[in-house]
C-alpha cells in the first residue's frame, strides 16, 4: 500500500497577517540598531592611539589587536607586525626571523641576548648553529644600518643592541 500527497501554499499569505509583519519589522529594526551601535563602538574604541613605555623604549600601541610599534631612532620606527623599519618616506622590509630577533632585542633586559637564547627562540627544534646566528645578525646589522644608528656588538657569548643616547633617556617624540 502506498500513499502520495500534495500540499500547496502561497507565499503571500504571510504578508496578509499584519501581526507577522509587525513582529518581523520590530526584529529587523532591533537587529539594525545593534549592528549600527556595534560598528560605532568599535570605531570609537580603535580610533585613539595610546602611548606606552616599555622598559625605557617609547612604544606606540595603535590598537589592542596590533603589535607594538617601537621608536628606534629619531623619526625611525620598527613595526613588529608588518616587519618594517620606517623612517619618514623610507621603508626597509625585514625577514620574519630578523624581525623576531629585533623585537627580542628591544624587549630584552639591557637589550642583550645570549647566543643560546637566540638559538632557542628562532630554532626551537635545535637546528640553530653559530653560523646561522651569525648570518642572521649580519642581515639585521645591514637592515639597521640603512635607516638607524643602532649597532649590534658581540661580547661574552652574547649580542648587545646599542641604542643611541636620546632613546635611552626616554626622549619621547610625537608620532
C-alpha angles and dihedrals in degrees: 000000000000133000126199125186140181129202127187132192131174116229095222093070085080088062093050094067109076092197092062090048092050094049091048092048093050092049092048091048093051091048091050092050092051090050094050095045091046092054091047091050093050092047094050093044095052097038102080117066118212130208120228130180117226117190095325096315122110110243125186113204109198098184136348092252095054129079117250123273111223125208104226100169144355104309089349124117139180115217104201095192096051091035092229138136108214128194115171103296097350122093127186114194114215127208115249093255095048090048091052090047094050091049090049090051091051092049097042122101107260088002088269127135126183119226090244092054091048090050093048093047099047100030108031090167089067097251093122115115134180089256093053091048092048091049091050092048090050090053091048092049090052093050093046091048092059095064112005144049091231116128135190119217129187121222134150096358091307136099119225125201109219110211122195117259097248092062095045088056089058096244098170118201126198112258 
